């Protein structure tokens, strides 16, 4: 579509078909501003055992432009990909507002909001709360909480779980899908994550190269 800037999809790395189609194109292109892949850890987490209070010095607030600037700076140095562009976390603290309105105009719910988790004013994570009607996507990745960790070693799970507990009021059911970036955070904090997902993002300005790749590699005609 001429109105699309990015295409984002998630797939399991052990699933050979999307790994070949999507991951293969990213490897061949070798341009992280044209197509990028970032890995998340996934955990369907129950809210029943979450604590209620932060340790002294920790705060949870709506993300500011300064918070997102810091997130982008760290992500650019670590990955250099398109993930934050696709999640609409580039400019301000209100991601997806136009998308929310588009869904609402046809009677569907699609809402995103970003929050900053800080220790003594130092940003440790940006948390993106995604809410949508149940069933919009089968694995509920559009109805999840995505945690983008800036300092994995300095963010204890005991603290992060409190923040997550405060952000789950709009969710139905006993479990909330959680996604962590970088995916290594769960292992570092000894969190028993269930599986991993690759977040594949295509800059639509390179869409013609992806179509050429599909035609050449898989003999698919458009």
HELIX and SHEET records of a PDB file:
HELIX    1   1 UNK A   16  UNK A   18  1                                   3    
HELIX    2   2 UNK A   19  UNK A   23  3                                   5    
HELIX    3   3 UNK A   24  UNK A   29  1                                   6    
HELIX    4   4 UNK A   65  UNK A   78  1                                  14    
HELIX    5   5 UNK A   83  UNK A   86  1                                   4    
HELIX    6   6 UNK A   97  UNK A  104  1                                   8    
HELIX    7   7 UNK A  141  UNK A  143  5                                   3    
HELIX    8   8 UNK A  152  UNK A  154  5                                   3    
HELIX    9   9 UNK A  157  UNK A  166  1                                  10    
HELIX   10  10 UNK A  184  UNK A  188  1                                   5    
HELIX   11  11 UNK A  204  UNK A  206  5                                   3    
HELIX   12  12 UNK A  207  UNK A  218  1                                  12    
SHEET    1   A 8 UNK A   6  UNK A  11  0                                        
SHEET    2   A 8 UNK A 195  UNK A 203 -1                                        
SHEET    3   A 8 UNK A  35  UNK A  46 -1                                        
SHEET    4   A 8 UNK A 175  UNK A 181 -1                                        
SHEET    5   A 8 UNK A 144  UNK A 149  1                                        
SHEET    6   A 8 UNK A 122  UNK A 132 -1                                        
SHEET    7   A 8 UNK A 110  UNK A 119 -1                                        
SHEET    8   A 8 UNK A  58  UNK A  62 -1                                        
END                                                                             
